[in-house]
Amino acid sequence: MAEVPLHEIAHARTGDKGNRLNVSVIAYRSEDYPLLVAQVTAERIKELFAGRAPGAVRRYELPLLKALNFVIDDVLEGGVNGSLNLDGHGKSLSFLVLTLPIRRS
């Protein structure tokens, strides 16, 4: 079993609205989608963002797209317009998600 960063098997698309982050993780190859389903859980995403004290984290499975969508509340420090943190918006935080370690054979 080898451990690789998520970005080796998937890419991400993001959006933000207010204090809510939306991250979709899309497998490059259909055969890697089961790895996403098994290992990229709402709990792991919440742990990844622990330093930002996220509220609810919801995961939606999109099997026809070989993707997962996460809606993460309260991680944008009030949102892009309400924050002094220039890097707090969704686009930059997708890179954090793509660092998640994934076990693959």
N, CA and C atoms as a LAMMPS dump frame, in Angstrom:
ITEM: TIMESTEP
0
ITEM: NUMBER OF ATOMS
315
ITEM: BOX BOUNDS ff ff ff
-5.0000000000000000e+02 5.0000000000000000e+02
-5.0000000000000000e+02 5.0000000000000000e+02
-5.0000000000000000e+02 5.0000000000000000e+02
ITEM: ATOMS id mol type element x y z
1 1 1 N 0.844 -1.181 0
2 1 2 C 0 0 0
3 1 3 C 0.894 1.25 0
4 2 1 N 0.659 2.126 -0.916
5 2 2 C 1.394 3.39 -0.987
6 2 3 C 0.458 4.53 -0.609
7 3 1 N 1.032 5.572 -0.077
8 3 2 C 0.252 6.763 0.256
9 3 3 C 0.644 7.874 -0.707
10 4 1 N -0.361 8.489 -1.306
11 4 2 C -0.136 9.58 -2.262
12 4 3 C -1.044 10.744 -1.893
13 5 1 N -0.668 11.961 -2.265
14 5 2 C -1.591 13.081 -2.04
15 5 3 C -2.768 12.97 -3.005
16 6 1 N -3.909 13.413 -2.564
17 6 2 C -5.134 13.341 -3.347
18 6 3 C -4.96 13.918 -4.75
19 7 1 N -4.146 14.949 -4.895
20 7 2 C -4.001 15.59 -6.211
21 7 3 C -3.421 14.66 -7.268
22 8 1 N -2.849 13.52 -6.864
23 8 2 C -2.344 12.571 -7.856
24 8 3 C -3.457 11.763 -8.516
25 9 1 N -4.621 11.68 -7.872
26 9 2 C -5.71 10.889 -8.451
27 9 3 C -6.972 11.711 -8.737
28 10 1 N -6.961 12.984 -8.341
29 10 2 C -8.168 13.803 -8.515
30 10 3 C -7.801 15.283 -8.637
31 11 1 N -8.739 16.035 -9.152
32 11 2 C -8.614 17.491 -9.171
33 11 3 C -9.819 18.074 -8.454
34 12 1 N -9.824 19.381 -8.242
35 12 2 C -10.896 20.001 -7.462
36 12 3 C -11.432 21.239 -8.165
37 13 1 N -12.69 21.522 -7.906
38 13 2 C -13.359 22.762 -8.32
39 13 3 C -13.991 23.336 -7.068
40 14 1 N -13.979 24.632 -6.942
41 14 2 C -14.49 25.241 -5.719
42 14 3 C -15.367 26.443 -6.006
43 15 1 N -16.067 26.808 -4.962
44 15 2 C -16.852 28.03 -4.98
45 15 3 C -17.071 28.461 -3.539
46 16 1 N -17.433 29.685 -3.368
47 16 2 C -17.73 30.163 -2.024
48 16 3 C -18.877 31.139 -2.08
49 17 1 N -19.65 31.13 -1.037
50 17 2 C -20.779 32.045 -0.889
51 17 3 C -20.848 32.389 0.582
52 18 1 N -20.624 33.631 0.901
53 18 2 C -20.626 34.019 2.303
54 18 3 C -19.559 33.26 3.058
55 19 1 N -19.956 32.566 4.104
56 19 2 C -19.024 31.839 4.954
57 19 3 C -19.06 30.334 4.659
58 20 1 N -19.542 29.956 3.487
59 20 2 C -19.691 28.546 3.105
60 20 3 C -18.78 28.236 1.918
61 21 1 N -18.014 27.157 2.072
62 21 2 C -17.116 26.685 1.018
63 21 3 C -17.714 25.452 0.369
64 22 1 N -17.64 25.386 -0.94
65 22 2 C -18.121 24.254 -1.717
66 22 3 C -16.92 23.727 -2.494
67 23 1 N -16.544 22.449 -2.26
68 23 2 C -15.402 21.842 -2.948
69 23 3 C -15.86 20.546 -3.597
70 24 1 N -15.648 20.434 -4.891
71 24 2 C -15.88 19.175 -5.587
72 24 3 C -14.534 18.533 -5.872
73 25 1 N -14.445 17.234 -5.612
74 25 2 C -13.242 16.452 -5.87
75 25 3 C -13.613 15.457 -6.954
76 26 1 N -12.892 15.511 -8.083
77 26 2 C -13.249 14.719 -9.252
78 26 3 C -12.083 13.797 -9.605
79 27 1 N -12.359 12.498 -9.673
80 27 2 C -11.327 11.521 -10.024
81 27 3 C -10.883 11.722 -11.469
82 28 1 N -9.568 11.623 -11.699
83 28 2 C -9.065 11.666 -13.069
84 28 3 C -9.506 10.426 -13.842
85 29 1 N -9.48 9.27 -13.139
86 29 2 C -9.829 7.994 -13.774
87 29 3 C -10.993 7.356 -13.027
88 30 1 N -11.912 6.783 -13.771
89 30 2 C -13.091 6.153 -13.164
90 30 3 C -12.718 5.116 -12.117
91 31 1 N -11.66 4.366 -12.359
92 31 2 C -11.274 3.306 -11.423
93 31 3 C -10.784 3.842 -10.077
94 32 1 N -10.474 5.129 -9.98
95 32 2 C -10.052 5.71 -8.696
96 32 3 C -11.22 6.263 -7.885
97 33 1 N -12.405 6.35 -8.491
98 33 2 C -13.56 6.876 -7.762
99 33 3 C -13.849 6.107 -6.474
100 34 1 N -13.784 4.778 -6.446
101 34 2 C -14.018 4.069 -5.179
102 34 3 C -13.048 4.48 -4.063
103 35 1 N -11.819 4.846 -4.424
104 35 2 C -10.877 5.35 -3.41
105 35 3 C -11.388 6.652 -2.801
106 36 1 N -11.925 7.518 -3.64
107 36 2 C -12.487 8.777 -3.134
108 36 3 C -13.63 8.498 -2.173
109 37 1 N -14.543 7.638 -2.587
110 37 2 C -15.71 7.334 -1.759
111 37 3 C -15.281 6.761 -0.412
112 38 1 N -14.302 5.864 -0.424
113 38 2 C -13.876 5.197 0.803
114 38 3 C -13.047 6.091 1.723
115 39 1 N -12.231 6.972 1.143
116 39 2 C -11.239 7.67 1.964
117 39 3 C -11.44 9.172 2.115
118 40 1 N -12.142 9.806 1.218
119 40 2 C -12.347 11.257 1.314
120 40 3 C -13.717 11.461 1.959
121 41 1 N -13.724 11.349 3.263
122 41 2 C -14.96 11.406 4.029
123 41 3 C -15.196 12.802 4.592
124 42 1 N -16.419 13.058 4.998
125 42 2 C -16.737 14.338 5.648
126 42 3 C -15.905 14.51 6.918
127 43 1 N -15.683 13.424 7.636
128 43 2 C -14.896 13.491 8.878
129 43 3 C -13.45 13.882 8.601
130 44 1 N -12.855 13.307 7.558
131 44 2 C -11.463 13.656 7.225
132 44 3 C -11.355 15.099 6.75
133 45 1 N -12.334 15.556 5.989
134 45 2 C -12.322 16.946 5.528
135 45 3 C -12.46 17.889 6.723
136 46 1 N -13.33 17.54 7.66
137 46 2 C -13.495 18.379 8.853
138 46 3 C -12.192 18.439 9.65
139 47 1 N -11.493 17.315 9.783
140 47 2 C -10.19 17.293 10.462
141 47 3 C -9.172 18.152 9.726
142 48 1 N -9.184 18.086 8.391
143 48 2 C -8.254 18.86 7.58
144 48 3 C -8.427 20.364 7.813
145 49 1 N -9.664 20.793 8.04
146 49 2 C -9.966 22.203 8.265
147 49 3 C -10.086 22.557 9.744
148 50 1 N -9.624 21.691 10.628
149 50 2 C -9.797 21.9 12.074
150 50 3 C -9.274 23.263 12.535
151 51 1 N -8.207 23.737 11.959
152 51 2 C -7.647 25.032 12.338
153 51 3 C -8.561 26.199 12.03
154 52 1 N -9.548 25.991 11.189
155 52 2 C -10.52 27.027 10.837
156 52 3 C -11.855 26.811 11.53
157 53 1 N -11.925 25.8 12.398
158 53 2 C -13.125 25.494 13.194
159 53 3 C -14.386 25.414 12.33
160 54 1 N -14.425 24.452 11.391
161 54 2 C -15.601 24.35 10.525
162 54 3 C -16.854 23.971 11.291
163 55 1 N -17.982 24.409 10.786
164 55 2 C -19.266 23.963 11.319
165 55 3 C -19.599 22.629 10.672
166 56 1 N -20.75 22.523 10.079
167 56 2 C -21.165 21.291 9.417
168 56 3 C -20.344 21.048 8.153
169 57 1 N -20.053 19.771 7.905
170 57 2 C -19.429 19.343 6.659
171 57 3 C -20.335 18.268 6.069
172 58 1 N -20.84 18.541 4.874
173 58 2 C -21.733 17.58 4.221
174 58 3 C -21.078 17.089 2.931
175 59 1 N -21.187 15.77 2.703
176 59 2 C -20.625 15.176 1.492
177 59 3 C -21.756 14.648 0.618
178 60 1 N -21.658 14.941 -0.657
179 60 2 C -22.615 14.451 -1.642
180 60 3 C -21.845 13.637 -2.68
181 61 1 N -22.317 12.427 -2.943
182 61 2 C -21.68 11.567 -3.936
183 61 3 C -22.318 11.789 -5.294
184 62 1 N -21.483 11.906 -6.318
185 62 2 C -21.924 12.122 -7.695
186 62 3 C -21.293 11.033 -8.567
187 63 1 N -21.785 9.801 -8.467
188 63 2 C -21.126 8.679 -9.134
189 63 3 C -21.061 8.792 -10.656
190 64 1 N -22.036 9.393 -11.282
191 64 2 C -21.986 9.522 -12.744
192 64 3 C -20.857 10.454 -13.184
193 65 1 N -20.485 11.371 -12.311
194 65 2 C -19.384 12.296 -12.606
195 65 3 C -18.069 11.824 -12.006
196 66 1 N -18.109 10.733 -11.228
197 66 2 C -16.934 10.226 -10.506
198 66 3 C -16.382 11.317 -9.594
199 67 1 N -17.308 11.957 -8.869
200 67 2 C -16.957 13.109 -8.046
201 67 3 C -17.651 13.062 -6.693
202 68 1 N -17.079 13.785 -5.762
203 68 2 C -17.684 14.059 -4.458
204 68 3 C -17.799 15.565 -4.331
205 69 1 N -18.852 16.023 -3.697
206 69 2 C -19.005 17.448 -3.436
207 69 3 C -19.126 17.647 -1.928
208 70 1 N -18.34 18.566 -1.403
209 70 2 C -18.364 18.884 0.023
210 70 3 C -18.846 20.307 0.21
211 71 1 N -19.769 20.48 1.143
212 71 2 C -20.227 21.805 1.546
213 71 3 C -19.759 21.978 2.983
214 72 1 N -18.925 22.986 3.194
215 72 2 C -18.263 23.185 4.48
216 72 3 C -18.646 24.562 5.017
217 73 1 N -19.291 24.566 6.156
218 73 2 C -19.758 25.819 6.758
219 73 3 C -18.7 26.431 7.682
220 74 1 N -18.689 27.75 7.73
221 74 2 C -17.934 28.527 8.717
222 74 3 C -16.416 28.399 8.609
223 75 1 N -15.862 28.264 7.395
224 75 2 C -14.409 28.177 7.248
225 75 3 C -13.811 29.373 6.503
226 76 1 N -14.641 30.333 6.125
227 76 2 C -14.133 31.439 5.308
228 76 3 C -14.012 32.749 6.078
229 77 1 N -13.952 32.645 7.389
230 77 2 C -13.778 33.828 8.244
231 77 3 C -14.782 34.93 7.9
232 78 1 N -16.016 34.533 7.662
233 78 2 C -17.069 35.49 7.348
234 78 3 C -17.292 35.684 5.869
235 79 1 N -16.41 35.143 5.023
236 79 2 C -16.539 35.283 3.577
237 79 3 C -15.505 36.225 3.02
238 80 1 N -15.323 36.185 1.714
239 80 2 C -14.289 36.983 1.049
240 80 3 C -14.455 38.469 1.348
241 81 1 N -15.657 38.982 1.284
242 81 2 C -15.872 40.415 1.493
243 81 3 C -15.812 40.831 2.947
244 82 1 N -15.997 39.87 3.876
245 82 2 C -16.009 40.206 5.29
246 82 3 C -14.737 39.852 6.021
247 83 1 N -13.698 39.41 5.314
248 83 2 C -12.488 38.924 5.96
249 83 3 C -11.285 39.783 5.589
250 84 1 N -10.358 39.914 6.529
251 84 2 C -9.087 40.582 6.248
252 84 3 C -8.071 39.603 5.682
253 85 1 N -8.396 38.309 5.71
254 85 2 C -7.508 37.271 5.212
255 85 3 C -7.66 37.171 3.699
256 86 1 N -6.643 37.55 2.946
257 86 2 C -6.732 37.557 1.491
258 86 3 C -6.806 36.158 0.9
259 87 1 N -6.301 35.149 1.599
260 87 2 C -6.279 33.788 1.07
261 87 3 C -7.414 32.931 1.615
262 88 1 N -8.405 33.503 2.216
263 88 2 C -9.459 32.731 2.852
264 88 3 C -10.558 32.261 1.941
265 89 1 N -10.535 32.63 0.675
266 89 2 C -11.641 32.236 -0.188
267 89 3 C -11.444 30.837 -0.77
268 90 1 N -12.513 30.305 -1.344
269 90 2 C -12.59 28.915 -1.759
270 90 3 C -11.499 28.42 -2.681
271 91 1 N -11.103 29.209 -3.656
272 91 2 C -10.138 28.723 -4.642
273 91 3 C -8.838 28.28 -3.992
274 92 1 N -8.338 29.05 -3.068
275 92 2 C -7.069 28.675 -2.432
276 92 3 C -7.231 27.491 -1.494
277 93 1 N -8.398 27.321 -0.898
278 93 2 C -8.592 26.221 0.049
279 93 3 C -8.754 24.871 -0.639
280 94 1 N -9.065 24.853 -1.927
281 94 2 C -9.136 23.567 -2.628
282 94 3 C -7.772 22.888 -2.642
283 95 1 N -6.71 23.68 -2.636
284 95 2 C -5.37 23.096 -2.625
285 95 3 C -5.105 22.36 -1.315
286 96 1 N -5.68 22.838 -0.231
287 96 2 C -5.565 22.123 1.042
288 96 3 C -6.232 20.753 0.935
289 97 1 N -7.406 20.7 0.355
290 97 2 C -8.116 19.423 0.186
291 97 3 C -7.264 18.462 -0.644
292 98 1 N -6.611 18.954 -1.67
293 98 2 C -5.827 18.092 -2.553
294 98 3 C -4.547 17.57 -1.919
295 99 1 N -4.214 18.027 -0.711
296 99 2 C -3.055 17.476 0.014
297 99 3 C -3.422 16.257 0.847
298 100 1 N -4.699 15.951 0.962
299 100 2 C -5.156 14.838 1.789
300 100 3 C -4.469 13.539 1.356
301 101 1 N -3.844 12.816 2.287
302 101 2 C -3.186 11.551 1.929
303 101 3 C -4.213 10.455 1.612
304 102 1 N -3.948 9.734 0.523
305 102 2 C -4.819 8.636 0.082
306 102 3 C -3.965 7.372 -0.021
307 103 1 N -4.496 6.263 0.511
308 103 2 C -3.813 4.966 0.406
309 103 3 C -4.296 4.264 -0.859
310 104 1 N -3.345 3.805 -1.658
311 104 2 C -3.699 3.049 -2.864
312 104 3 C -2.713 1.919 -3.063
313 105 1 N -3.155 0.907 -3.757
314 105 2 C -2.268 -0.241 -3.992
315 105 3 C -1.54 -0.118 -5.306
